[in-house]
Amino acid sequence: VFPQVNVTKMGSWGHFNCSYSCSFLLAPEDPIFPIIGSLFLRELIKEFGTDHIYGADTFNEMQPPSSEPSYLAAATTAVYEAMTA
């Protein structure tokens, strides 16, 4: 749908075959990230409701594309901004 987006294929999770893991991560600095993030959260709330408590650990049990503090801070900021939008 969006051929120009910047995505990274993540590694396998829990030693599962990539058929069952290896998700794709939309780069937090991609201009469409806040739009998709906000739409995702709206759909989640429509389906399940909300208690206004959300997890924002993008790399829970996954190796991030970069361990640089500046990258991790930017990723966290992008997720938070999408959530508050």
C-alpha positions as semicolon CSV with decimal commas, in nm:
position;residue;x (nm);y (nm);z (nm)
1;V;0,000;0,000;0,000
2;F;0,285;0,237;0,086
3;P;0,584;0,122;-0,124
4;Q;0,812;0,407;-0,012
5;V;0,796;0,342;0,363
6;N;1,108;0,252;0,556
7;V;1,064;-0,090;0,719
8;T;1,307;-0,330;0,880
9;K;1,246;-0,703;0,901
10;M;1,307;-0,801;1,261
11;G;1,475;-1,124;1,366
12;S;1,295;-1,433;1,486
13;W;1,126;-1,423;1,822
14;G;1,163;-1,704;2,073
15;H;1,346;-1,920;1,819
16;F;1,025;-1,954;1,617
17;N;1,047;-1,998;1,243
18;C;1,013;-1,668;1,054
19;S;0,680;-1,795;0,922
20;Y;0,549;-1,731;1,274
21;S;0,762;-1,437;1,381
22;C;1,007;-1,195;1,214
23;S;0,764;-0,904;1,203
24;F;0,832;-0,584;1,014
25;L;0,903;-0,261;1,198
26;L;0,802;0,069;1,045
27;A;1,086;0,313;1,109
28;P;0,985;0,561;1,380
29;E;1,133;0,846;1,177
30;D;0,920;0,761;0,871
31;P;0,667;1,041;0,807
32;I;0,378;0,794;0,799
33;F;0,463;0,643;1,142
34;P;0,246;0,883;1,348
35;I;-0,047;0,840;1,109
36;I;-0,040;0,460;1,112
37;G;0,033;0,452;1,485
38;S;-0,264;0,671;1,564
39;L;-0,496;0,477;1,332
40;F;-0,381;0,148;1,484
41;L;-0,457;0,267;1,835
42;R;-0,801;0,397;1,731
43;E;-0,888;0,059;1,579
44;L;-0,761;-0,121;1,888
45;I;-0,981;0,095;2,111
46;K;-1,284;0,041;1,884
47;E;-1,237;-0,335;1,906
48;F;-1,142;-0,377;2,272
49;G;-1,224;-0,053;2,452
50;T;-0,970;0,116;2,673
51;D;-0,862;0,162;3,031
52;H;-0,624;0,438;2,912
53;I;-0,317;0,236;3,006
54;Y;-0,097;0,133;2,714
55;G;0,232;-0,046;2,675
56;A;0,495;0,125;2,463
57;D;0,783;-0,122;2,476
58;T;0,845;-0,152;2,104
59;F;1,128;-0,399;2,143
60;N;0,992;-0,626;2,415
61;E;1,181;-0,955;2,372
62;M;1,318;-0,833;2,038
63;Q;1,655;-0,692;1,937
64;P;1,615;-0,332;1,814
65;P;1,771;-0,235;1,480
66;S;2,007;-0,009;1,677
67;S;2,107;0,001;2,043
68;E;2,212;0,365;2,021
69;P;2,043;0,567;2,296
70;S;1,944;0,835;2,042
71;Y;1,764;0,576;1,825
72;L;1,585;0,420;2,122
73;A;1,481;0,763;2,250
74;A;1,350;0,862;1,905
75;A;1,156;0,534;1,874
76;T;0,998;0,581;2,215
77;T;0,911;0,942;2,138
78;A;0,749;0,845;1,807
79;V;0,537;0,576;1,975
80;Y;0,428;0,814;2,250
81;E;0,341;1,089;2,003
82;A;0,134;0,848;1,794
83;M;-0,048;0,735;2,108
84;T;-0,128;1,087;2,221
85;A;-0,242;1,191;1,874
